[in-house]
Amino acid sequence: MQDVSLRGISKSFGNLSIINNLDLDIKGGEFVVLVGPSGCGKSTLLRMIAGLEPISGGDLIIGGQRANDLPPQKRNISMVFQSYALFPHMTARENISFGPRIRGENATETAQKVDSAAAILNLHSYLDRYPRQLSGGQRQRVAMGRAIVRDPSVFLFDEPLSNLDAQLRVQMRTEIKALHHRLKSTVIYVTHDQIEAMTMADRIVVMSQGKILQVGAPLDLYDRPANKFVAGFLGSPSMSFIPGQIITGATDSRFRTHEGEEIVLADRLTVSGEAEAGIRPENFVMTEAGRGVTLIVEVVEPTGPETHIYGRIAGEPVRVVFRERVHLKSGDRVPVTAAPNHIHLFDKSSGLPL
């Protein structure tokens, strides 16, 4: 495992700047997830680390060595792609052993590496099959096996689960995390899926428009987002935002919606005026009539242990998750509130927390 450091990394295509002056330090053995919406630059950044995309500016340091001009094969990195990138005319065994074979490695040692990777990934039964004879999950395991036999110091994953169905994604998430624990390699993993980021990462890097907005442990980012974008991006279902005003009195502060309903805040704040209250779906609770704010129910989704509600508060769309079965229907008006320590307040113009 090796450290990876990005110092003022930039990427431009002509006059179009994709990534500008980005800094990031990744410790050896760390599992770091780059997350953000499509087009934010996360896959481009990964390709620059891999050597598949030239760096326009700044320094890439891998294991203490400047790697900007090193060819991909000299960086001791293995990359797993979204599309698996398997050779269709080769068996799983031949795909996994392809790298060592073209480097001229000893055949016996290569066979041992393939067997070892197959054991780690539970692939022995599939080694003589062609990619067309494998499921999506099995193909992804073969792609991972091909990466493992290189014995890299850094693994790069570019949205490796996006082509899999929901159940298989959950299984493969667990397998990739278990693989990291077993190999102790540095992992840099790109996804747009917040659940993958939250469940797999040691640290999450949230990106938008080629910039890093926040870096931290998953629950730190979830509980203490640096701005409205991070708050709304992390979490599934996502946070709901309600515009209104902070009203600060002599002894307490309240958040008042544009319809005049109020929620009590945790402390007497030193700020007042226009703001947005962010509340996560699971933090809404039903309260007594005349207290809190009114949720107008539009769609009810019972899932068994939970009830998901799509509705509106003060005219704004919200998502509410009740941790029990509730009997509601479209058109119902339900008084709801949230514990003061679960209400995030953001400046309406800058999106920064108050």
C-alpha positions in Angstrom: 0.0 0.0 0.0 1.2 3.5 -0.8 0.1 7.1 -0.1 -1.4 9.1 -3.0 -1.1 12.9 -2.9 -2.6 15.4 -5.3 -1.0 18.8 -5.3 -2.8 21.6 -7.3 -4.0 19.0 -9.8 -5.8 20.6 -12.8 -7.3 19.3 -16.0 -8.4 21.2 -19.1 -9.6 20.3 -22.5 -8.7 23.3 -24.6 -10.3 26.3 -22.9 -12.6 24.1 -20.9 -11.5 23.6 -17.3 -12.7 20.3 -15.8 -10.6 20.2 -12.6 -8.9 23.3 -11.1 -6.1 23.3 -8.5 -7.3 20.3 -6.5 -5.5 19.1 -3.4 -6.1 15.7 -1.7 -4.0 13.4 0.5 -4.9 9.6 0.6 -3.1 7.5 3.2 -1.7 4.1 2.4 -4.3 1.4 3.0 -7.2 3.9 3.1 -10.5 3.3 1.3 -11.4 6.7 -0.2 -14.6 7.2 -2.3 -15.0 10.1 -4.7 -18.6 10.9 -5.0 -20.6 13.6 -6.9 -23.1 14.1 -9.7 -22.3 13.2 -13.3 -19.9 15.5 -14.9 -18.3 16.7 -11.6 -14.8 15.4 -12.7 -14.4 12.4 -10.4 -13.8 9.8 -13.2 -11.5 12.2 -15.0 -9.5 12.6 -11.7 -9.3 8.8 -11.4 -8.1 8.4 -15.0 -5.3 11.0 -14.3 -4.2 9.0 -11.3 -4.2 5.8 -13.5 -2.2 7.5 -16.2 -4.9 7.2 -18.8 -5.4 10.9 -19.0 -2.6 13.5 -19.0 -2.4 16.0 -16.2 -2.7 19.6 -17.2 -1.2 21.1 -14.1 0.0 20.2 -10.5 1.7 17.1 -9.1 0.6 13.6 -8.6 2.7 11.8 -5.9 2.4 8.0 -5.5 4.5 6.5 -2.7 6.6 9.6 -2.5 7.4 9.7 -6.2 6.2 12.2 -8.7 4.1 10.2 -11.1 2.9 12.8 -13.7 5.1 11.4 -16.5 5.2 7.8 -15.5 3.4 5.5 -18.0 0.4 3.5 -16.5 2.4 0.2 -16.2 5.0 1.9 -14.1 2.7 3.3 -11.4 1.9 0.0 -9.7 -1.8 0.7 -10.0 -4.6 -1.6 -11.1 -8.0 -0.3 -12.3 -11.4 -1.9 -12.4 -13.7 -0.4 -15.0 -17.5 0.0 -15.1 -17.6 -2.0 -18.3 -15.4 -4.9 -17.0 -13.2 -4.6 -20.1 -12.8 -8.4 -20.5 -11.5 -10.0 -23.6 -14.5 -11.9 -25.0 -12.4 -14.6 -26.7 -10.5 -15.5 -23.6 -11.6 -17.6 -20.6 -11.8 -16.1 -17.1 -8.5 -17.8 -16.4 -6.9 -16.3 -19.5 -8.3 -12.8 -18.7 -7.0 -12.9 -15.2 -3.5 -14.1 -16.2 -3.3 -11.7 -19.3 -1.2 -9.0 -17.5 1.5 -11.3 -16.1 1.7 -13.2 -19.3 2.4 -10.1 -21.5 5.0 -9.0 -19.0 6.7 -12.3 -19.4 6.3 -13.5 -15.9 7.0 -17.1 -15.0 4.1 -19.4 -16.0 4.1 -21.3 -12.7 4.1 -18.2 -10.6 1.3 -16.7 -12.8 -0.8 -19.8 -12.3 -0.3 -19.5 -8.6 -1.4 -15.9 -8.7 -4.5 -16.8 -10.6 -5.4 -19.6 -8.2 -4.9 -17.2 -5.3 -7.1 -14.5 -6.8 -9.7 -17.1 -7.7 -9.8 -18.4 -4.1 -10.2 -14.8 -2.8 -13.0 -14.1 -5.2 -14.7 -17.6 -5.2 -14.0 -18.0 -8.9 -12.6 -21.5 -9.2 -15.7 -22.9 -10.7 -15.8 -20.3 -13.5 -12.2 -20.1 -14.6 -12.7 -22.0 -17.8 -15.8 -20.1 -18.9 -15.9 -17.2 -21.3 -17.3 -13.8 -20.3 -20.5 -14.5 -22.3 -21.1 -17.5 -20.0 -20.8 -15.5 -16.8 -23.2 -13.3 -14.9 -22.6 -9.6 -14.4 -21.3 -10.2 -10.9 -19.0 -13.0 -12.0 -17.6 -10.8 -14.8 -16.9 -8.1 -12.2 -15.1 -10.7 -10.1 -12.9 -11.7 -13.0 -12.1 -8.0 -13.6 -11.1 -7.7 -9.9 -9.1 -10.9 -10.2 -7.1 -9.4 -13.1 -6.4 -6.4 -10.9 -5.3 -8.5 -7.9 -2.7 -10.6 -9.8 -0.7 -7.4 -10.5 -0.3 -7.1 -6.7 -0.8 -3.3 -7.0 -0.2 -0.8 -4.2 -3.2 1.2 -5.3 -6.6 -0.1 -6.6 -8.8 2.2 -8.7 -12.5 1.5 -9.1 -14.5 3.5 -11.7 -18.2 2.9 -10.9 -17.7 -0.9 -10.9 -21.2 -1.8 -9.8 -23.3 0.5 -12.0 -24.2 -2.3 -14.4 -25.5 -4.7 -11.8 -29.0 -5.1 -10.4 -29.8 -3.8 -7.0 -29.4 -7.1 -5.1 -26.1 -7.9 -6.7 -24.8 -4.4 -6.0 -25.3 -5.0 -2.3 -23.5 -8.3 -2.5 -20.6 -6.9 -4.5 -20.3 -3.9 -2.1 -19.6 -6.4 0.7 -17.2 -8.4 -1.4 -15.1 -5.3 -2.4 -15.0 -4.1 1.2 -13.9 -7.6 2.4 -11.3 -7.6 -0.4 -9.9 -4.3 0.9 -9.6 -5.7 4.5 -7.9 -8.8 3.2 -5.3 -7.1 0.9 -4.8 -3.9 2.9 -4.2 -2.0 -0.4 -5.0 1.7 -0.9 -8.4 2.0 -2.7 -9.7 5.0 -4.6 -13.3 4.3 -5.6 -15.5 6.5 -7.9 -19.3 6.4 -7.7 -22.4 8.6 -7.9 -24.2 6.3 -5.5 -24.4 7.8 -2.0 -25.2 4.4 -0.4 -22.0 2.9 -1.9 -20.1 5.9 -0.6 -21.6 5.8 2.9 -21.2 2.0 3.4 -17.8 1.4 1.9 -15.6 4.4 2.5 -13.1 5.2 5.3 -13.4 8.8 3.9 -15.7 10.4 1.4 -14.6 13.1 -1.0 -17.6 15.1 -2.2 -17.0 16.8 -5.6 -19.0 19.3 -7.7 -17.9 21.1 -10.9 -14.3 19.9 -10.6 -13.9 21.0 -6.9 -13.8 19.3 -3.6 -16.6 20.5 -1.3 -15.9 18.4 1.7 -13.7 15.4 2.8 -14.4 13.3 5.9 -15.7 10.1 7.5 -19.1 9.1 6.1 -21.1 9.9 9.3 -19.2 13.2 9.9 -20.4 14.4 6.4 -23.9 13.1 7.0 -24.2 14.8 10.4 -22.2 17.9 9.7 -22.4 18.8 6.0 -20.2 21.8 5.0 -23.0 23.3 2.8 -26.4 22.7 1.4 -25.1 20.8 -1.7 -23.3 18.2 0.5 -26.4 18.0 2.8 -28.7 17.3 -0.1 -26.4 15.0 -2.0 -25.5 12.6 0.8 -28.3 10.4 2.1 -31.0 8.3 0.4 -33.7 9.4 0.5 -32.2 12.9 0.4 -32.6 15.8 2.8 -35.7 18.0 2.4 -35.3 21.8 2.4 -37.9 24.3 3.6 -37.5 28.0 3.1 -38.5 30.4 5.8 -37.1 32.7 8.5 -35.2 32.4 11.7 -37.0 34.3 14.4 -34.9 35.0 17.5 -36.7 36.1 20.7 -35.5 36.9 24.2 -35.1 33.2 25.3 -35.3 31.0 22.2 -35.2 30.9 18.4 -37.7 29.4 16.0 -37.9 28.6 12.3 -41.0 30.0 10.7 -42.2 28.9 7.3 -43.6 31.3 4.8 -47.0 30.0 5.8 -46.5 31.1 9.4 -45.9 27.7 11.0 -43.0 27.3 13.4 -40.5 24.7 14.6 -38.5 25.3 17.8 -34.7 25.4 17.3 -32.1 24.0 19.7 -30.6 27.2 21.0 -31.2 30.9 21.0 -29.3 31.9 17.9 -27.4 35.1 17.2 -28.7 35.2 13.6 -32.1 35.9 12.2 -33.7 36.4 8.8 -34.1 34.4 5.6 -32.8 30.8 5.8 -33.5 27.3 4.7 -34.2 24.4 7.1 -32.8 21.0 6.1 -34.4 18.0 7.7 -33.6 14.4 6.8 -36.6 12.1 6.0 -36.0 9.9 9.1 -35.9 12.9 11.5 -39.5 13.9 10.9 -41.9 12.9 13.7 -45.7 13.4 14.0 -46.8 15.8 16.7 -49.9 17.3 18.1 -52.3 19.4 16.0 -51.4 23.1 16.1 -47.7 22.3 16.7 -44.9 22.0 14.2 -45.6 22.3 10.4 -48.3 20.7 8.2 -47.3 17.9 5.9 -49.7 17.5 3.0 -49.5 13.8 1.9 -49.3 13.1 -1.8 -48.0 9.6 -2.1 -47.7 6.8 0.5 -45.2 3.9 0.1 -45.5 1.2 2.7 -42.3 -0.9 2.7 -43.1 -3.2 5.6 -40.9 -1.9 8.5 -41.2 1.7 7.3 -43.6 4.1 5.6 -42.3 6.5 3.0 -44.3 9.6 2.4 -44.0 12.0 -0.6 -45.7 15.3 0.2 -45.3 19.0 0.7 -44.6 21.4 3.6 -45.2 25.1 3.0 -45.5 24.3 -0.7 -42.1 22.6 -0.9 -41.6 18.9 -1.9 -40.4 16.8 1.0 -39.7 13.1 1.7 -40.6 11.7 5.1 -39.8 8.2 6.5 -41.7 7.0 9.5 -40.0 4.1 11.2 -43.4 2.3 11.7 -46.5 1.5 9.8 -48.8 4.5 9.6 -52.2 4.7 8.0 -52.2 7.7 5.8 -53.6 8.5 2.4 -53.2 11.1 -0.3 -54.6 14.5 0.8 -54.2 13.9 4.6 -52.8 16.8 6.5 -50.4 15.7 9.2 -48.6 17.9 11.8 -44.9 17.0 11.9 -41.8 18.4 13.6 -38.2 17.4 14.1 -35.9 17.4 17.1 -34.0 20.7 17.3 -30.6 18.9 17.0 -31.7 17.3 13.7 -32.5 20.6 12.0 -29.8 22.0 9.7 -30.0 25.7 8.9 -28.4 27.1 5.7 -28.0 30.7 4.5 -30.4 31.1 1.6 -27.9 32.8 -0.7 -24.6 31.1 0.0 -25.9 27.6 1.1 -23.4 27.7 4.0 -24.5 26.4 7.4 -25.7 28.9 10.0 
